[in-house]
């Protein structure tokens, strides 16, 4: 559904996207991870035809992105920052504007508001919405015309954990329906929970990619097992036969409360590769 080869983009001589390659299949949730300023939003704007690129190739739905027709673009949904929210209009009237643009019947408006949990807020002006409700309104706008590809740029940034979970549920439901979802985030827990594939972007360069689990396992240099004993002590053991014997004896004596392996998380991997934290800066 999305492919690019050796993609390059510069601003005023400064290369912000450097030789990026992507292959994103139908029904996949792809996560682009990186801190603010890494080039995530620039890449989305290129992939959605909002911004020209300097070199390389970009195709979306098997067409050059620059050749997408108006009807093709109606198969794409985009959520970026505050884009698509009219403050003075109610939730219903906000969505009616976009329903008219996408030739969607107005009957769909109340239906989609119900799907995102805003059924009771239809007449409320957008200016009176909480941050979480605003995010759901933006998702309603994105979902309303049933796009095949959805681009979500930091969709849960700054939201409380409960609202994040609600939005994650909506995203996973769209995946079940066959949507391809391109997600940018600096939240490694969100990426691990949602994404089939992640790519780590640093200063315009993809430094590694793969499934979240595979990516973390590749950088599991220590390969330790961490035991929490019922004495309250924690015990770290290397993954060796001697450790297996010790663990067996501790389990036989009923000494072990929990056992964890020591694979790094995506935050740790990114820090190892770049020397930078994955969180927003």
Buried (B, 14 or more C-beta within 10 A) or exposed (E): BBBBBEBBBBEEEEBBBBBBBBEBEEBBBBBBBBBEBBBBBBBBBBBBBEBEBEEBEBBBBEEEBEEBEEEBBBBBBBBBEEEBBEEEBBBBBBBBEBBEEBEBEEEBBBEBBEBBBBEEBBEBBBEEBEEBBBBBBBBBBBBBBBBBBBBBBBBBBEBEEEBBEBBBEBBBEBBEEEBBBBBBBBBBBBBBBBBBBBBBBBBBBBBBBBEBEEBBBEBBEEEBBEBBBEEEEEBEBEEEEEBEEBBEEBEEEEBBEEBEEBBBBBBBBBBEEBEBEBEBE
